[in-house]
Structures are given as C-alpha cells and as structure tokens.
Amino acid sequence: MRSVYTSIGCFGLLAVVIFAIGCQPKTPEKKSTESTTKTVADPLHEGWWCPEHGVPENVCTRCNDGLTAGFKEKGDWCEKHNLPDSQCFICHPENEAKFAKLYEAKYGEQPPKPTEN
C-alpha cells in the first residue's frame, strides 16, 4: 500500500511541476539585429530598404560605415563620391534601376526615390 501512496505522490508532484512551468509568463524572443550606425528607433531604418539612399539596408555604407572596408577590398569603390561604385547612381545611373528591381520583386511596386545622393 505504501508504494501506491508513493506513486500517487510522485504523479502529484509531477503534475504540480508541469503546471507551474506551463503557467510561467512567456519571455519574448529577442530578434537578432544587424549592427548599423542608425538607431532602431529611426523608423526609416527599421525595414529592409534604405529610402534615403535607394539600396537595401544590409549594403548601405552611408548608414553603416562598417561595410565600407569590404567594398573597398573588392575594388567596388567610387573615390569621387565616397561610396560603393555599385551604389553610385551619379556615375552609374543604371545601378539605380538594378536596385529598384530588387525592391519591386520584394514589394510589387517601385521604390521611393532616394532622398539623398
């Protein structure tokens, strides 16, 4: 009879532990964010696209100067305008159209015109 009480006690304890764990408030998952020189509080830079410069945020050297060295190492740099040659819409206006196609493929519409050149 003692083993019956022990079994009931173990199952009861297990039920209490499971209930206690299930009733804990959920901690929101932390999302990893890319390091940029802009703050997350800046609504222009919360998304995938940099509306100021007309390129995806993850390649925008004007918003994240930590990317500059990588572009220079690859030889993709416009010294005259101090930005990647592939993003220099002044020297290569056709590049703006290439980035616009990326935006259009993702959102189904034309991107906003860059506000800074």
Secondary structure as a PSIPRED ss2 file (coil, helix, strand):
# PSIPRED VFORMAT (PSIPRED V4.0)

   1 M C   1.000  0.000  0.000
   2 R H   0.000  1.000  0.000
   3 S H   0.000  1.000  0.000
   4 V H   0.000  1.000  0.000
   5 Y H   0.000  1.000  0.000
   6 T H   0.000  1.000  0.000
   7 S H   0.000  1.000  0.000
   8 I H   0.000  1.000  0.000
   9 G H   0.000  1.000  0.000
  10 C H   0.000  1.000  0.000
  11 F H   0.000  1.000  0.000
  12 G H   0.000  1.000  0.000
  13 L H   0.000  1.000  0.000
  14 L H   0.000  1.000  0.000
  15 A H   0.000  1.000  0.000
  16 V H   0.000  1.000  0.000
  17 V H   0.000  1.000  0.000
  18 I H   0.000  1.000  0.000
  19 F H   0.000  1.000  0.000
  20 A H   0.000  1.000  0.000
  21 I H   0.000  1.000  0.000
  22 G H   0.000  1.000  0.000
  23 C C   1.000  0.000  0.000
  24 Q C   1.000  0.000  0.000
  25 P C   1.000  0.000  0.000
  26 K C   1.000  0.000  0.000
  27 T C   1.000  0.000  0.000
  28 P C   1.000  0.000  0.000
  29 E C   1.000  0.000  0.000
  30 K C   1.000  0.000  0.000
  31 K C   1.000  0.000  0.000
  32 S C   1.000  0.000  0.000
  33 T C   1.000  0.000  0.000
  34 E C   1.000  0.000  0.000
  35 S C   1.000  0.000  0.000
  36 T C   1.000  0.000  0.000
  37 T C   1.000  0.000  0.000
  38 K C   1.000  0.000  0.000
  39 T C   1.000  0.000  0.000
  40 V C   1.000  0.000  0.000
  41 A C   1.000  0.000  0.000
  42 D C   1.000  0.000  0.000
  43 P H   0.000  1.000  0.000
  44 L H   0.000  1.000  0.000
  45 H H   0.000  1.000  0.000
  46 E C   1.000  0.000  0.000
  47 G C   1.000  0.000  0.000
  48 W C   1.000  0.000  0.000
  49 W E   0.000  0.000  1.000
  50 C E   0.000  0.000  1.000
  51 P C   1.000  0.000  0.000
  52 E C   1.000  0.000  0.000
  53 H C   1.000  0.000  0.000
  54 G C   1.000  0.000  0.000
  55 V E   0.000  0.000  1.000
  56 P E   0.000  0.000  1.000
  57 E H   0.000  1.000  0.000
  58 N H   0.000  1.000  0.000
  59 V H   0.000  1.000  0.000
  60 C C   1.000  0.000  0.000
  61 T C   1.000  0.000  0.000
  62 R C   1.000  0.000  0.000
  63 C C   1.000  0.000  0.000
  64 N C   1.000  0.000  0.000
  65 D H   0.000  1.000  0.000
  66 G H   0.000  1.000  0.000
  67 L H   0.000  1.000  0.000
  68 T H   0.000  1.000  0.000
  69 A H   0.000  1.000  0.000
  70 G H   0.000  1.000  0.000
  71 F H   0.000  1.000  0.000
  72 K H   0.000  1.000  0.000
  73 E H   0.000  1.000  0.000
  74 K C   1.000  0.000  0.000
  75 G C   1.000  0.000  0.000
  76 D C   1.000  0.000  0.000
  77 W C   1.000  0.000  0.000
  78 C E   0.000  0.000  1.000
  79 E C   1.000  0.000  0.000
  80 K C   1.000  0.000  0.000
  81 H C   1.000  0.000  0.000
  82 N C   1.000  0.000  0.000
  83 L E   0.000  0.000  1.000
  84 P C   1.000  0.000  0.000
  85 D H   0.000  1.000  0.000
  86 S H   0.000  1.000  0.000
  87 Q H   0.000  1.000  0.000
  88 C C   1.000  0.000  0.000
  89 F C   1.000  0.000  0.000
  90 I C   1.000  0.000  0.000
  91 C C   1.000  0.000  0.000
  92 H C   1.000  0.000  0.000
  93 P H   0.000  1.000  0.000
  94 E H   0.000  1.000  0.000
  95 N H   0.000  1.000  0.000
  96 E H   0.000  1.000  0.000
  97 A H   0.000  1.000  0.000
  98 K H   0.000  1.000  0.000
  99 F H   0.000  1.000  0.000
 100 A H   0.000  1.000  0.000
 101 K H   0.000  1.000  0.000
 102 L H   0.000  1.000  0.000
 103 Y H   0.000  1.000  0.000
 104 E H   0.000  1.000  0.000
 105 A H   0.000  1.000  0.000
 106 K H   0.000  1.000  0.000
 107 Y H   0.000  1.000  0.000
 108 G C   1.000  0.000  0.000
 109 E C   1.000  0.000  0.000
 110 Q C   1.000  0.000  0.000
 111 P C   1.000  0.000  0.000
 112 P C   1.000  0.000  0.000
 113 K C   1.000  0.000  0.000
 114 P C   1.000  0.000  0.000
 115 T C   1.000  0.000  0.000
 116 E C   1.000  0.000  0.000
 117 N C   1.000  0.000  0.000
